[in-house]
Amino acid sequence: MLRFELKKILGSAGGKIAALLLAAAVALSCWMCVSDVCWVNDQGDEEIGFAAISKLRSAQKQWAGVLDTPRLEEIIRENQRLCATPEAQSKDYNQNDIAYGWKQGIRPVLNMMNYAYSRGFQEYDWYCNESVTPNQAGDFYPNRTKLMKAWLLDETGSAQYLFNENEKNYLIEQYETLETPFYIDYTQGWEELLYNSPFVIMMAALILGYMSSGIFANEYRWRADPVFFSTRHGRDKAVWAKIGAGFWMVTVLYWASVLIYSLVTLGLLGFDGGQCPVQIALWKSFYHLKFWQAWVLTVVGGYIGCLFFAFLTMWVSAKTRSAVFASTVPFLLMFVPNFLDNLNNDTISRLLGLFPDMLLQIYQKLRYFYVYDLGFCVKGALDILPALYIVLTAALVPLMYCQFRKRPIK
């Protein structure tokens, strides 16, 4: 029965087209990751492609290692030397681009300096690193916590309305307990992989939601429900077969998509830097994660999200008998939160932090301060969401089963 249900989903024209669209989305995502990486050559021109990736990797590998105070002092002196060159001082943009190219090996550290030495926690100055001196190197990590504390404890700032005392203490503790000094390396492969992952996962959720929408509803569309329910196992084993078909379709297609995307992207851009902290790219994040851990959280969260969207779609289709209406469920749950977020309401924003669309774009949300006081402890949204939606997804199984098997024949 399970095989037959899978054939009905994947063997239909709509199922085949949807599978091809998912494959195209994976291919497009891999292309975006590679095309995002550029190298500025000695003439100030941008290069893309495998040669550019190799040059960037070699330049950043020269500075790989523990980012302690001596290494920071060395990077600051190198930055000062490059800033003093005629190319950097020139008013000619092309000459400035040449100087920019010389800094590509230390650019990730310079970006972090723009945050660490800024005037405020919510400020970013692209040229801030140029005014940093070697004797300020020791302030690099302490400044991260200092600026965040100043923002949280400012009685006239927005943080007073966003967090209670327990939540503030939790954020401060997360900042203070982050392991330092960082280990830095070439991390472009992981950064591109994670940055573009929401596109793959959200496309998977939409496409798999569409494919799930007809699992129950098509029996009514084909006028096959009298035959279906009159068979010996039409109201028990056959219903379980439909639920199982939805589960295995999502599982196989999702994991095939994300694993192909991940292996191709990292194979082309490099696996280096997986052990580096995500703060290299997401300086303000309060989560203690390495890049490889962020990838695991992202793809597991995406799987839970896709499974929830698919099961919810199946339940709606069983309840409404409409595949068209059910297929809009993933779209609404994905894009309505973005509309509501524009209302700039603190209460709504906190609620949106627990919506299922968060599971589909976990890496992007690592930078946000979604924290919740549960009474007995304080947790970040990404600590809560996987467990919450595992429970909700499991709860949809008996709802689907009962809703469909008890449907009267008309």
SELO-491032 format. One record per residue (C-alpha): residue number from 1; x, y, z. Coordinates in Angstrom, 3 decimals. Example, Ala and Ser with C-alpha at 12.3 -4.5 7.8 and 13.67 -1.06 7.14 Angstrom:
SELO-491032
R   num         c1         c2         c3
R     1     12.300     -4.500      7.800
R     2     13.670     -1.060      7.140
This chain:
SELO-491032
R   num         c1         c2         c3
R     1      0.000      0.000      0.000
R     2      2.806      2.390      0.911
R     3      4.537      1.831     -2.433
R     4      1.275      2.367     -4.288
R     5      0.666      5.691     -2.493
R     6      4.194      6.847     -3.279
R     7      3.684      5.970     -6.934
R     8      0.514      8.064     -7.014
R     9      2.428     11.070     -5.653
R    10      5.677     10.793     -7.603
R    11      4.267      9.193    -10.734
R    12      1.784     11.946    -11.528
R    13      2.659     14.751    -13.913
R    14      2.429     17.294    -11.082
R    15      4.682     15.179     -8.867
R    16      7.327     14.833    -11.574
R    17      7.299     18.558    -12.319
R    18      7.553     19.368     -8.603
R    19     10.534     17.015     -8.201
R    20     12.246     18.668    -11.181
R    21     11.616     22.104     -9.695
R    22     13.209     20.974     -6.436
R    23     16.248     19.695     -8.339
R    24     16.447     23.030    -10.185
R    25     16.275     24.917     -6.884
R    26     19.201     22.871     -5.549
R    27     21.242     23.509     -8.698
R    28     20.455     27.238     -8.592
R    29     21.474     27.421     -4.921
R    30     24.823     25.756     -5.648
R    31     25.409     28.239     -8.480
R    32     24.535     31.192     -6.196
R    33     27.034     30.002     -3.581
R    34     29.856     29.800     -6.107
R    35     28.989     33.043     -7.909
R    36     28.842     34.979     -4.617
R    37     32.566     34.447     -4.044
R    38     34.755     36.980     -5.792
R    39     38.414     37.957     -5.747
R    40     39.637     41.510     -6.355
R    41     42.828     41.287     -8.402
R    42     45.824     43.654     -8.551
R    43     44.067     45.790    -11.153
R    44     41.065     46.329     -8.856
R    45     38.778     44.148    -10.983
R    46     36.538     41.423     -9.598
R    47     37.097     37.815    -10.585
R    48     34.681     34.947    -10.032
R    49     34.982     31.221    -10.561
R    50     37.189     28.468     -9.229
R    51     40.406     30.465     -9.663
R    52     38.950     33.290     -7.562
R    53     37.897     30.828     -4.862
R    54     41.387     29.336     -4.781
R    55     43.032     32.769     -4.459
R    56     40.709     33.861     -1.644
R    57     41.264     30.592      0.197
R    58     45.053     30.935     -0.056
R    59     44.957     34.558      1.147
R    60     42.846     33.803      4.215
R    61     44.735     30.590      5.011
R    62     47.841     32.704      5.603
R    63     46.137     34.185      8.668
R    64     44.550     30.988      9.987
R    65     45.116     30.228     13.659
R    66     44.149     31.386     17.119
R    67     43.021     35.012     17.070
R    68     44.736     36.023     20.313
R    69     46.134     39.439     21.238
R    70     49.520     39.025     19.458
R    71     47.788     37.899     16.259
R    72     45.347     40.809     16.486
R    73     48.220     43.235     16.927
R    74     49.864     41.759     13.828
R    75     46.648     42.133     11.801
R    76     46.147     45.721     13.004
R    77     49.704     46.656     12.012
R    78     49.186     45.047      8.598
R    79     45.953     46.974      8.170
R    80     47.676     50.231      9.133
R    81     50.415     49.557      6.594
R    82     47.889     48.933      3.805
R    83     45.808     51.969      4.783
R    84     48.889     54.167      4.432
R    85     49.579     53.112      0.828
R    86     48.990     55.630     -1.992
R    87     46.279     53.338     -3.395
R    88     44.297     53.412     -0.164
R    89     44.760     57.185      0.222
R    90     43.822     57.926     -3.371
R    91     40.499     59.518     -4.323
R    92     40.377     57.235     -7.351
R    93     37.879     54.442     -6.706
R    94     39.830     51.993     -8.824
R    95     42.944     52.584     -6.716
R    96     40.835     52.073     -3.580
R    97     39.633     48.743     -4.996
R    98     43.238     47.661     -5.468
R    99     43.955     48.476     -1.816
R   100     40.806     46.622     -0.819
R   101     42.073     43.572     -2.679
R   102     45.263     43.537     -0.600
R   103     43.139     43.240      2.560
R   104     41.127     40.210      1.482
R   105     43.178     37.847      3.619
R   106     42.357     39.768      6.809
R   107     38.919     41.046      5.769
R   108     36.930     38.715      8.099
R   109     38.870     40.045     11.102
R   110     38.480     43.644      9.951
R   111     34.715     43.142      9.704
R   112     34.652     41.900     13.301
R   113     36.703     44.930     14.354
R   114     34.066     47.222     12.845
R   115     31.644     45.815     15.401
R   116     34.048     45.419     18.332
R   117     35.347     48.989     18.213
R   118     32.152     50.762     17.179
R   119     30.595     53.471     19.334
R   120     27.463     51.456     20.089
R   121     26.152     47.915     20.024
R   122     23.713     48.648     17.221
R   123     26.183     50.614     15.108
R   124     28.468     49.503     12.301
R   125     31.154     51.672     10.711
R   126     32.823     50.209      7.629
R   127     35.962     52.291      8.246
R   128     36.169     51.787     12.008
R   129     39.014     49.246     11.699
R   130     41.263     51.893     10.130
R   131     41.434     53.875     13.376
R   132     42.229     50.884     15.639
R   133     45.776     50.788     17.049
R   134     47.795     47.740     18.212
R   135     47.500     48.756     21.882
R   136     43.714     48.341     21.575
R   137     43.999     44.684     20.540
R   138     43.336     43.501     24.090
R   139     39.898     45.174     24.026
R   140     38.662     43.147     21.051
R   141     36.758     40.435     22.955
R   142     35.851     42.451     26.094
R   143     34.301     45.162     23.889
R   144     31.793     42.645     22.505
R   145     30.318     42.079     25.964
R   146     30.810     45.682     27.086
R   147     28.808     47.150     24.196
R   148     26.037     44.586     24.597
R   149     25.751     45.278     28.349
R   150     25.600     49.016     27.729
R   151     22.748     48.468     25.260
R   152     20.839     46.108     27.545
R   153     21.189     48.242     30.661
R   154     20.507     51.617     29.032
R   155     17.334     52.783     30.776
R   156     16.373     54.968     27.835
R   157     17.048     52.353     25.138
R   158     14.779     49.908     23.322
R   159     16.145     46.912     25.259
R   160     14.209     48.037     28.348
R   161     10.971     47.136     26.583
R   162     12.232     43.996     24.860
R   163     13.632     41.931     27.738
R   164     12.950     41.339     31.426
R   165     15.760     40.995     33.985
R   166     16.050     37.212     33.605
R   167     16.351     37.510     29.847
R   168     18.979     40.252     30.142
R   169     21.017     38.154     32.572
R   170     20.769     35.187     30.218
R   171     22.097     37.204     27.266
R   172     24.941     38.635     29.334
R   173     25.873     35.142     30.540
R   174     25.841     33.819     26.966
R   175     28.211     36.589     25.909
R   176     30.529     36.177     28.881
R   177     30.796     32.392     28.534
R   178     31.578     32.354     24.814
R   179     34.919     30.634     24.316
R   180     37.664     33.060     23.338
R   181     40.054     33.631     21.658
R   182     38.472     32.478     18.401
R   183     40.126     30.121     15.995
R   184     39.977     31.696     12.537
R   185     40.367     30.087      9.145
R   186     39.011     30.290      5.630
R   187     35.249     29.830      6.204
R   188     33.773     31.014      2.908
R   189     32.399     27.578      2.059
R   190     30.418     27.287      5.284
R   191     29.287     30.917      5.165
R   192     27.919     30.616      1.637
R   193     26.381     27.222      2.395
R   194     24.527     28.543      5.430
R   195     23.689     31.953      3.997
R   196     21.912     30.465      0.971
R   197     20.378     27.505      2.839
R   198     17.002     29.247      3.472
R   199     16.357     29.346     -0.279
R   200     16.796     25.568     -0.626
R   201     14.824     24.748      2.518
R   202     11.963     27.151      1.836
R   203     11.644     25.934     -1.749
R   204     11.614     22.371     -0.413
R   205      8.859     23.275      2.060
R   206      6.719     24.862     -0.678
R   207      7.228     22.057     -3.194
R   208      6.795     19.230     -0.678
R   209      3.717     21.005      0.680
R   210      2.270     21.054     -2.831
R   211      3.054     17.375     -3.314
R   212      1.434     16.551      0.046
R   213     -1.743     18.485     -0.657
R   214     -3.253     15.804     -2.881
R   215     -2.481     12.736     -0.787
R   216     -5.924     12.821      0.856
R   217     -7.832     15.336     -1.276
R   218     -7.263     13.549     -4.584
R   219     -9.489     10.652     -3.546
R   220    -12.405     13.095     -3.588
R   221    -11.232     14.915     -6.716
R   222    -11.061     11.613     -8.595
R   223    -14.434     10.537     -7.115
R   224    -12.627      7.455     -5.827
R   225    -13.632      7.820     -2.157
R   226    -16.583      5.337     -2.373
R   227    -14.223      2.642     -3.684
R   228    -11.441      3.612     -1.270
R   229    -13.614      3.430      1.847
R   230    -15.460      0.307      0.773
R   231    -12.309     -1.820      0.594
R   232    -11.319     -4.054      3.479
R   233     -8.550     -1.808      4.797
R   234     -9.814      1.475      3.343
R   235    -10.384      3.028      6.747
R   236     -7.306      1.754      8.598
R   237     -4.198      0.421      6.835
R   238     -4.803      2.475      3.697
R   239     -5.012      5.672      5.743
R   240     -1.762      4.808      7.512
R   241     -0.205      4.137      4.107
R   242     -1.099      7.679      3.003
R   243      0.440      9.160      6.151
R   244      3.535      6.984      5.692
R   245      3.808      8.013      2.041
R   246      3.799     11.670      3.061
R   247      6.464     11.039      5.686
R   248      8.812      9.090      3.390
R   249      8.332     11.480      0.477
R   250      9.354     14.447      2.642
R   251     12.207     12.546      4.278
R   252     13.805     11.198      1.102
R   253     13.383     14.287     -1.080
R   254     14.377     16.740      1.665
R   255     17.530     14.934      2.730
R   256     18.535     14.189     -0.854
R   257     18.200     17.891     -1.662
R   258     20.065     19.333      1.332
R   259     22.842     16.735      1.268
R   260     23.478     17.215     -2.461
R   261     23.413     20.998     -1.974
R   262     25.788     20.796      1.002
R   263     28.278     18.369     -0.518
R   264     28.433     20.171     -3.863
R   265     28.804     23.605     -2.244
R   266     31.466     22.553      0.242
R   267     33.178     20.429     -2.409
R   268     33.509     23.500     -4.635
R   269     34.231     26.134     -1.977
R   270     36.059     24.045      0.620
R   271     35.276     22.281      3.891
R   272     37.796     24.450      5.803
R   273     36.656     26.391      8.862
R   274     33.916     24.122     10.163
R   275     35.409     24.345     13.671
R   276     35.366     28.157     13.706
R   277     32.665     29.960     15.743
R   278     29.733     31.476     13.845
R   279     30.557     34.830     15.470
R   280     33.173     35.274     12.731
R   281     30.246     35.922     10.380
R   282     27.505     36.702     12.933
R   283     29.369     38.774     15.513
R   284     26.357     39.520     17.734
R   285     24.896     36.006     17.884
R   286     24.496     34.733     21.464
R   287     24.454     31.064     20.446
R   288     27.606     29.048     21.139
R   289     27.957     27.269     17.812
R   290     30.699     26.266     15.417
R   291     29.912     26.485     11.706
R   292     29.417     22.719     11.399
R   293     27.064     22.765     14.394
R   294     25.098     25.627     12.822
R   295     24.785     23.505      9.674
R   296     23.447     20.524     11.659
R   297     20.947     22.761     13.463
R   298     19.926     24.374     10.170
R   299     19.266     21.165      8.231
R   300     17.632     19.301     11.141
R   301     15.443     22.328     11.879
R   302     14.594     22.572      8.184
R   303     13.584     18.897      8.126
R   304     11.310     19.322     11.148
R   305      9.812     22.440      9.535
R   306      9.205     20.729      6.169
R   307      7.637     17.723      7.894
R   308      5.358     19.986      9.935
R   309      4.315     21.968      6.848
R   310      3.626     18.763      4.911
R   311      1.615     17.115      7.698
R   312     -0.366     20.299      8.313
R   313     -1.103     20.499      4.583
R   314     -2.227     16.870      4.581
R   315     -4.518     17.458      7.559
R   316     -6.053     20.552      5.942
R   317     -6.579     18.631      2.694
R   318     -8.263     15.783      4.579
R   319    -10.496     18.254      6.388
R   320    -11.421     20.476      3.436
R   321    -11.153     17.883      0.607
R   322     -9.384     20.605     -1.393
R   323     -5.829     20.159     -2.617
R   324     -5.792     23.733     -3.936
R   325     -6.702     25.273     -0.590
R   326     -4.346     22.974      1.316
R   327     -1.388     23.832     -0.936
R   328     -1.636     27.493      0.158
R   329     -0.897     26.592      3.794
R   330      2.935     26.532      3.474
R   331      2.878     29.788      1.499
R   332      0.755     31.553      4.134
R   333      2.803     30.311      7.090
R   334      5.997     31.345      5.351
R   335      5.169     34.828      4.125
R   336      2.470     36.181      6.451
R   337      5.009     36.422      9.349
R   338      7.207     38.650      7.165
R   339      4.244     40.963      6.630
R   340      3.363     41.041     10.344
R   341      6.976     41.752     11.265
R   342      6.717     45.073      9.420
R   343      4.194     46.264     12.018
R   344      7.113     46.923     14.426
R   345      5.144     45.698     17.437
R   346      7.267     44.153     20.218
R   347      4.606     41.640     21.287
R   348      3.972     40.504     17.726
R   349      7.720     40.222     17.077
R   350      8.159     37.952     20.103
R   351      5.301     35.736     18.941
R   352      6.721     35.584     15.428
R   353      9.925     34.185     16.917
R   354      8.030     30.938     17.576
R   355      6.378     30.614     14.151
R   356      7.326     27.541     12.054
R   357      8.918     29.633      9.292
R   358     11.805     30.223     11.715
R   359     12.795     26.562     11.278
R   360     13.300     27.116      7.557
R   361     15.805     29.965      7.970
R   362     17.672     29.131     11.156
R   363     21.065     30.526     10.153
R   364     19.569     33.909      9.320
R   365     17.829     33.957     12.716
R   366     20.994     33.229     14.716
R   367     21.676     36.969     14.687
R   368     18.327     37.867     16.318
R   369     17.693     38.161     20.048
R   370     14.616     35.960     20.355
R   371     14.745     34.875     24.009
R   372     11.929     33.615     26.227
R   373     11.600     33.438     30.000
R   374      9.887     30.094     30.657
R   375      9.696     30.671     34.405
R   376     12.153     27.940     35.369
R   377     14.770     28.956     32.765
R   378     15.461     31.289     29.856
R   379     16.005     29.867     26.384
R   380     16.616     31.183     22.902
R   381     13.972     30.551     20.251
R   382     16.195     28.099     18.405
R   383     16.517     26.022     21.594
R   384     12.715     25.784     21.818
R   385     11.508     25.474     18.227
R   386     12.778     21.977     17.283
R   387     11.213     20.303     20.322
R   388      8.016     22.349     20.003
R   389      7.417     21.408     16.371
R   390      8.379     17.769     16.838
R   391      5.495     17.585     19.329
R   392      3.111     19.495     17.045
R   393      4.066     17.364     14.034
R   394      3.478     14.177     16.020
R   395      0.105     15.546     17.183
R   396     -0.981     15.998     13.554
R   397     -0.654     12.258     12.848
R   398     -3.705     11.099     14.861
R   399     -5.614     14.179     13.669
R   400     -5.003     13.205     10.038
R   401     -5.882      9.583     10.671
R   402     -9.130     10.339     12.500
R   403    -10.153     13.106     10.103
R   404     -9.829     10.971      6.980
R   405    -10.943      7.543      8.135
R   406    -14.200      8.891      9.605
R   407    -15.159     10.857      6.495
R   408    -18.645      9.917      5.312
R   409    -19.095      8.877      1.687
R   410    -21.233     11.279     -0.324
